[in-house]
Amino acid sequence: MSKHWLRNMLMGLTVAVGIGVGLGHAQPVHAAEPTYTIGTVDSFEPFEIPNNKGTYTGKNPGIEIEMLQQIAKHEGFKYNLKVMSFDATLTALQAGQIDASMGGMSVTDERKATIDFTKSYYDSGVVMAVAQDGPIKSMKDLKGKTVAVKAGTSGAIYAKSIAKKYGFKLKYYKTDNTMWSDVQNGNSAATFDDEPVLRYGIRNGMKLKVITKAVDSQPVAMGVKKGQNQELLQKLNDGITWMEKTGRMQKLLDKYTKGSGTKTDGAAQRTIMGLLKANKGALWDGLVATLELTLVGAALALVFGVVLGVMGIADGKFFPWLSATIIYIFRGMPMIVLAFFIYIGMPSVIGHKVPLFTAGVLTLMLDEGAYVGAIVKGGFKAVDRGQWEAARSLGLPYGKALRKVIMPQGIKIMVPSLVNQFIITLKDTSILSAIGVMELTQTGTVIISRNMEGFKMWLIIGVIYIVIITLLTWLSNYVQRKLA
Amino acid sequence: MDKQYKIQVQDLHKSYGDNEVLKGISLNVKPNEVVCMIGPSGSGKSTFLRCLNKLEEPNRGHVYVDGYDIADKKTNIDLVRQNIGMVFQHFNLFPNMSVAENIMLAPVQLNKMSKEEARTAALHYLDIVGLKDKADVNPTTLSGGQKQRVAIARALAMKPDVMLFDEPTSALDPEMVGDVLEVMQALAKEGMTMVVVTHEMGFAKRVADRVVFFHDGVIKEQGTPEEIFDHPQQPDTKSFLDKVLNV
């Protein structure tokens, strides 16, 4: 499971919120009871299942969250949850910023050196799952077939180690839901994944079945910093023992991993209207974030693009060269690479974190700005050379000739392309979901990881995009008519 | 540099790549003088004219206007240009402004006049070129001859000492040519210093103090209209005039 989180660190695919957003829900504090700060991860089904706002205040928040709720009540303590990435929980634990951490954490010898673990309450191993009514009965049937795995997970590592022996090919996915759908639809023959993760998916309606025993089993536990917080460790251990003895633990595990086809949400919430109703807050927030990114990103891209465009038509060689080079670089680079570079690569160079929204807006500014730059340059160049000569021969300096004569004519030429670019910017904000910006697409990913309603949710989100773009197109047509 | 000349050009060279367009031109223009430049296409006369206000940058040689060396980097070319009006073959009116705004732009932007003064001046110059009623229309609605007269009014509004005309009637329908030449002739009569590149031999004959014949990047011959048109000395001049006068 450790590799699973390595993947998260590398790709920045934090599902719910960025590291910087240290959300938690405060419990009422009573003087009599101690209060602990407990760090957990931003999502790791079925241990941590964020609600559609990325917090754990919902009805089925996951095995570990519910476990902690029960233990705290039984042992008489309060806690604040701090949500962060898995790697951040480990760092925060060592730094003393949190008293304990949890997040489907495997007990490894390496970690034992710095962490005192609680009793384990779950053994997580890799299992293979296939389509419920598919032809695959065992690993032997996989010869020549394709197997779906999630990049960086222990499932992927295990599958790779046996791929040659059983003669199958691997296909890598980023999200569980897409991967499982692929197996369910028969595009891939099977998938390997952590057992609890798979069981949770099946429980939530994926038409898959587990057909192997767990291998590479590793115990899962909570942890405190080595030698610290022994009182809390004791309480947690007592609580886990109590839950196991009273059958509460098994009941809780079964709730999230046993059975199939019965989903955590009711059937009424499975219709399009139901899904819309249940998720309207999250979808609205996602839409607002998308619009914010679009507006701020497009405004900055316009400024950057105009600078590039003006440089592109300047006298001399240097500025046109510089402009052309900048445009070449940012147009040539896929936006997702640029986003990763800014969000994940830059901090190590500049020495501090780039906030998520800033990284998103910066990505849009540079990428869309390069396109705007090319449009502006082209627009200016399309203005007849004679206009320059007439303005300059009257004695107008370069800047005044540009502003008063060339720009007004150039802008008219540019407007349709700029409007088009604006709409592309809106669509391109969805690429920022790759670094975990909670815009509309990422909101969809998070909601689907909860309810497994891939088809209906993507349909809803697709329609929202089209509606917004239609409105924008009307608006821009109106503006263009006014300008003409 | 001689103060008695409005424009003084010394040994001007201009090349585009390997193609030498001007091969060492020297020419002086006195105040109030009207100089017409004639010659075959590609002989360098337009390029020469455009060197006079630095729309083209010469490779070698000097151009002095009102005593300022315009090749000198220290010379503020924008200030020099304010005193040199230029009229183009293709008018180059600003389509994003009305006729009056075209004329008002430079005086207002360069703080020569307030908006009200500039408007009054624009109407005055439009009156001179016979287009006062067109002040508030968009220039794209005008005929070619009207456009060119607006362009002349626009240049005049900066109250220049020198006017440069680059084939001002070449893009006009024949029936429009007369109106434009009439305005130019009136200007000459009032004593404007003018350098005109033209194919209108009749105009050159009537209005020019001096006619300069360009051929292959050099000045082949110059003199009064009588000298050039009636008694050309150079075979190239004769052959050119034969072609253009006997159509």
Boltz contact constraints between the chains, C-beta under 6 A:
constraints:
  - contact:
      token1: [A, 386]
      token2: [B, 90]
      max_distance: 6.0
  - contact:
      token1: [A, 386]
      token2: [B, 92]
      max_distance: 6.0
  - contact:
      token1: [A, 389]
      token2: [B, 55]
      max_distance: 6.0
  - contact:
      token1: [A, 390]
      token2: [B, 92]
      max_distance: 6.0
  - contact:
      token1: [A, 393]
      token2: [B, 53]
      max_distance: 6.0
  - contact:
      token1: [A, 393]
      token2: [B, 81]
      max_distance: 6.0
  - contact:
      token1: [A, 393]
      token2: [B, 86]
      max_distance: 6.0
  - contact:
      token1: [A, 394]
      token2: [B, 106]
      max_distance: 6.0
  - contact:
      token1: [A, 395]
      token2: [B, 78]
      max_distance: 6.0
  - contact:
      token1: [A, 395]
      token2: [B, 81]
      max_distance: 6.0
  - contact:
      token1: [A, 395]
      token2: [B, 82]
      max_distance: 6.0
  - contact:
      token1: [A, 395]
      token2: [B, 110]
      max_distance: 6.0
  - contact:
      token1: [A, 396]
      token2: [B, 106]
      max_distance: 6.0
  - contact:
      token1: [A, 397]
      token2: [B, 78]
      max_distance: 6.0
  - contact:
      token1: [A, 400]
      token2: [B, 109]
      max_distance: 6.0
  - contact:
      token1: [A, 405]
      token2: [B, 94]
      max_distance: 6.0
  - contact:
      token1: [A, 408]
      token2: [B, 96]
      max_distance: 6.0
  - contact:
      token1: [A, 409]
      token2: [B, 96]
      max_distance: 6.0
